[in-house]
């Protein structure tokens, strides 16, 4: 508005309420004020006005202080999330609470935890029993839909979790992939992931953070039952995934959008038939335009934030390195026993020596310190440097719970109206957004 001569003064309560992007933001402001000499900038609480002597120097210092505080806040947010997940057993959340659970206040009053939802847990156990009794996934899905059992992303379930139940709202449609994804979920065992890895105990085994819905033997039997069997003439062919595969959903029915072609172009399309009355209009959107829009929204929102990683420091690094070598040697020795011409006695003797050495190394006192450090580049720079589609999709999955697509108007189903796209950010990104 200053540039277009629509305003005379840009006034803010405090400088860091205007920008925390450092000297680059100051340079843009100075350029504007130089181009419009009568315009002014005022930061009230800082007592700063652009008509003061040396105001540029003061603004530059304030800008860098604000940027440093933004970096520190982002690091604290990440560190807090890691602490709550790995040590304090807290639920840091997402837009959708895992099926079978409710989010509740922690007993000590700090943060949130997951507790079993009796009704949904009963549905999960019913599905498990029916699958193990060789009932088909499609048959179970049809039955659950006909009974009006809400799916995890349905409007009725969201209303119920907001303590405003409304049976008139859409309960969603169960599909075979909905059941398959649910039975593959580690959450059913009470497990939680951090940065893609399961949280483990001191022995390296996955730790149950929440009360499990199903026991481990049942889950293992289920997964063996539902996993596709390998083809006799080789592995099944899979269609190449796109950036939003597994992240794009239909807002009407809650189902995943699948990639297909229309008019020679790739599109994301809802597979729910309109005859089911779950989708009144087939949701279809141009794949390239949707991906470009979502990536742009992601980078505009958090692209300037620093990329942060968790660094482990071992108090006895030499011991840790030696222990890693011993573990590797033990794995190699175990594999060597399978060779037809293996010298069993020699390998067994070697394993015994390695175990003795491992016990000695493990007895050496050591501690592991974890710290949050900046990589020296921004999230946008990390995105640009990503070599694979999987890396970029993983980055989006950390930030988004999912991307919901609304139906288009009657004249253009594939066109991308930005109002059709609803990006559901994960809960932990709210604090980071505010910081940057």
ZIKA-V499661 format. One record per pair of residues at least 6 apart in sequence whose C-alpha atoms are under 6 Angstrom apart, sorted by the first residue. I is the first residue (numbers start at 0). J is the second residue. D is the distance in whole Angstrom. If there is no record, write none. Layout:
i:I j:J d:D
i:I j:J d:D
This chain:
i:0 j:6 d:5
i:7 j:38 d:5
i:8 j:38 d:6
i:8 j:39 d:5
i:8 j:40 d:6
i:9 j:40 d:5
i:10 j:40 d:6
i:10 j:41 d:5
i:10 j:42 d:6
i:11 j:42 d:5
i:12 j:42 d:6
i:12 j:43 d:5
i:12 j:44 d:6
i:13 j:42 d:5
i:13 j:43 d:6
i:13 j:44 d:5
i:14 j:42 d:5
i:15 j:65 d:6
i:19 j:65 d:5
i:19 j:66 d:5
i:20 j:66 d:6
i:21 j:62 d:5
i:21 j:63 d:5
i:21 j:66 d:5
i:22 j:59 d:6
i:32 j:38 d:6
i:39 j:49 d:6
i:40 j:48 d:6
i:40 j:49 d:5
i:41 j:47 d:6
i:41 j:48 d:4
i:69 j:434 d:5
i:69 j:435 d:6
i:72 j:434 d:6
i:73 j:431 d:5
i:73 j:434 d:6
i:83 j:89 d:5
i:89 j:111 d:6
i:89 j:112 d:5
i:90 j:111 d:5
i:90 j:112 d:5
i:92 j:426 d:6
i:93 j:400 d:6
i:93 j:425 d:4
i:93 j:426 d:5
i:94 j:400 d:6
i:94 j:425 d:6
i:98 j:151 d:6
i:99 j:116 d:5
i:99 j:119 d:5
i:99 j:120 d:5
i:100 j:113 d:6
i:100 j:114 d:5
i:100 j:115 d:4
i:100 j:116 d:5
i:101 j:113 d:6
i:101 j:114 d:5
i:101 j:116 d:6
i:102 j:112 d:6
i:102 j:113 d:5
i:103 j:111 d:6
i:103 j:112 d:5
i:104 j:111 d:5
i:105 j:111 d:5
i:105 j:112 d:5
i:136 j:175 d:5
i:137 j:175 d:5
i:140 j:173 d:5
i:140 j:174 d:5
i:144 j:172 d:5
i:144 j:173 d:6
i:147 j:170 d:6
i:149 j:156 d:6
i:149 j:170 d:4
i:149 j:171 d:6
i:150 j:171 d:5
i:152 j:253 d:6
i:153 j:170 d:5
i:153 j:171 d:5
i:153 j:253 d:6
i:154 j:169 d:6
i:155 j:168 d:5
i:155 j:169 d:6
i:155 j:170 d:5
i:158 j:164 d:5
i:171 j:252 d:5
i:187 j:211 d:6
i:187 j:212 d:5
i:187 j:213 d:6
i:188 j:211 d:4
i:188 j:213 d:6
i:189 j:207 d:5
i:189 j:208 d:5
i:189 j:209 d:4
i:189 j:210 d:5
i:189 j:211 d:4
i:190 j:207 d:5
i:190 j:208 d:6
i:191 j:197 d:6
i:192 j:198 d:6
i:198 j:205 d:6
i:199 j:205 d:4
i:199 j:206 d:5
i:200 j:206 d:6
i:242 j:392 d:6
i:246 j:401 d:5
i:246 j:402 d:6
i:247 j:256 d:6
i:247 j:402 d:5
i:247 j:403 d:6
i:248 j:254 d:6
i:248 j:255 d:4
i:248 j:256 d:5
i:248 j:403 d:5
i:249 j:403 d:6
i:249 j:404 d:5
i:250 j:403 d:5
i:250 j:404 d:5
i:250 j:405 d:5
i:251 j:278 d:6
i:252 j:277 d:6
i:256 j:267 d:5
i:256 j:268 d:5
i:256 j:269 d:5
i:257 j:267 d:5
i:257 j:268 d:5
i:258 j:266 d:6
i:258 j:267 d:5
i:259 j:265 d:6
i:259 j:266 d:6
i:260 j:266 d:6
i:265 j:286 d:5
i:266 j:284 d:5
i:266 j:285 d:4
i:266 j:286 d:4
i:267 j:283 d:6
i:267 j:284 d:5
i:267 j:286 d:6
i:268 j:282 d:6
i:268 j:283 d:4
i:269 j:282 d:5
i:273 j:279 d:6
i:282 j:406 d:5
i:283 j:412 d:6
i:283 j:413 d:6
i:284 j:413 d:4
i:285 j:413 d:5
i:298 j:379 d:6
i:302 j:378 d:5
i:302 j:379 d:4
i:303 j:377 d:6
i:304 j:377 d:6
i:304 j:378 d:6
i:304 j:435 d:6
i:305 j:377 d:4
i:305 j:378 d:6
i:306 j:373 d:6
i:306 j:374 d:6
i:306 j:376 d:6
i:306 j:377 d:5
i:306 j:378 d:5
i:307 j:372 d:6
i:307 j:373 d:4
i:307 j:374 d:6
i:308 j:371 d:6
i:308 j:372 d:6
i:309 j:370 d:6
i:309 j:371 d:5
i:310 j:369 d:6
i:310 j:370 d:5
i:311 j:368 d:6
i:311 j:369 d:5
i:312 j:367 d:6
i:312 j:368 d:5
i:313 j:366 d:6
i:313 j:367 d:5
i:314 j:365 d:5
i:314 j:366 d:5
i:315 j:365 d:6
i:398 j:424 d:6
i:398 j:425 d:6
i:399 j:423 d:6
i:399 j:424 d:4
i:399 j:425 d:5
i:400 j:423 d:6
i:400 j:424 d:6
i:400 j:425 d:5
i:401 j:423 d:5
i:402 j:421 d:6
i:402 j:422 d:5
i:402 j:423 d:6
i:403 j:420 d:6
i:403 j:421 d:5
i:404 j:419 d:6
i:404 j:420 d:5
i:405 j:419 d:5
